[in-house]
Amino acid sequence: MTKTDLIIIGGGPGGYGAAGYAARLGLDVIVIEQASVGGTCLNVGCIPTKTWSHEADILRARRTADPTATIDFQRVRRRQQEVIEQLRNGVETLLSAPSIRLVKGKAHFIDAHTVATDEETFEAKHIIIATGSEAKMPPIAITDTQRVMTSTELLAIDHVPESLVIIGAGVIGMEFASIFQTFGSKVTVIEYLKECLPTLDSDIAKRLRKSMEKRGIDFHMQAGVTAITANGVTFERKGKQQTVSAEAILIATGRKPCLENLRLEAAGIAFTAKGITVDEQMRTSCQGIYAIGDVNGQTMLAHAASMQAIIAVNNILGRTDHIDLSIMPSAIFTYPEAASVGLSEDFCEAKGMEYTCRKGFFRANGKAMAMEETEGMVKLIADSDGKVVGCHAFGAHSADMIQEISSLMCMGVTIEQLRDMVHIHPTLGEILHDTSMIS
Ligand code: NAI
């Protein structure tokens, strides 16, 4: 039996973030990881996808000079691997600190303070579960599994498929649709709901979808997939059945927490199909045990996991913090990019809130014109006291613009105060300032 202060199960952004922070604050930590450190984000998620979307940006830029330019996919794959390996080495270095031990293996609970792998048993007063999530398969008949992939398999593909059907117009579906359309695939997206990206302001989501449609992506909205066979993907729309065939099929219908094999019952940890139940301090129903990141099903975003890691470790050490997880910015790396923080206009309307919504457009901004990126819009939402409570946008670098609003929201800034803040000229950030000036 090996004793330590803190056991962390999972070495993704939540797990390695918690390990580094806890070690800096003096705890002895054991991290148990069954695969490569870095988790979904670094190995088969955010990082490789963003490497691909960057390559798509470069290809689009090249095409302005040479419309026949194509992608060298083997070069893209090499670069993707290089980026992953460089970042993974960084995480391994972080986890090689003297007070951290990285253990390879699959962990399961023995009791509330004991965790075991096949080789060794560990005991600690505090345990953090950070095992992440995996792709959720829709409850449909799949008789042709050869062409069916989740995002993990698609990121390992060795060529650009001639055609790609994507099931689900959520974050994963929309990012891959954008990337593969640029790489040269014929892309078709099939979505159950009326609009893509359900958490984004519907006005912004619609404009983004229309923009992607103009670029050649086919969307079938309000269409429920019923079967995947050798003939292709069959879906029902307005009572009619249609089948689309493709070389590759991506299932992007959501993700589910990785709970299997953890034997949570052995420690008496409460969970639902959505994830491990936690309170605001990331405490589970079992004293001393915390759950952070995708596995608690609260917000499936890498940066949410990183901040939840800090909350959990602070709680373990009896420290207070002022991290406000209700202000959670997020971005979708499509072309054009989209991003949001806080309330959407749809939400304010549905709740009958008193609010103001100011709309700003990229087309009048000097930097956007210079960049040939005039497509885009910002919606800035304030409550009845003028306090900024949300911002949803699409257009070049909207993630960076939303980051500014996110920081201002953390400070409780009003539209009036935003008006008094100098913005650099010429920048896309001026769109936010100009939008705040609208009375
Ligand atoms: P999602 O929940 O964002 O979207 C899934 C979509 O599939 C929904 O719109 C749903 O209506 C649709 N759908 C479900 N069943 C269907 C069916 N049978 N037929 C047609 N449509 C169907 O899930 P997604 O895109 O898989 O992403 C998973 C998680 O990963 C999300 O929580 C997301 O936030 C996170 N993620 C975040 C990224 C980022 O921040 N840039 C990038 C990639 C993933």
Boltz pocket constraint, residues with backbone or C-beta under 6 A from the ligand:
constraints:
  - pocket:
      binder: B
      contacts: [[A, 46], [A, 138], [A, 140], [A, 167], [A, 168], [A, 169], [A, 170], [A, 171], [A, 172], [A, 173], [A, 175], [A, 190], [A, 191], [A, 192], [A, 193], [A, 195], [A, 196], [A, 197], [A, 198], [A, 223], [A, 224], [A, 225], [A, 251], [A, 252], [A, 253], [A, 254], [A, 255], [A, 299], [A, 300], [A, 301], [A, 330], [A, 331], [A, 332], [A, 333]]
      max_distance: 6.0
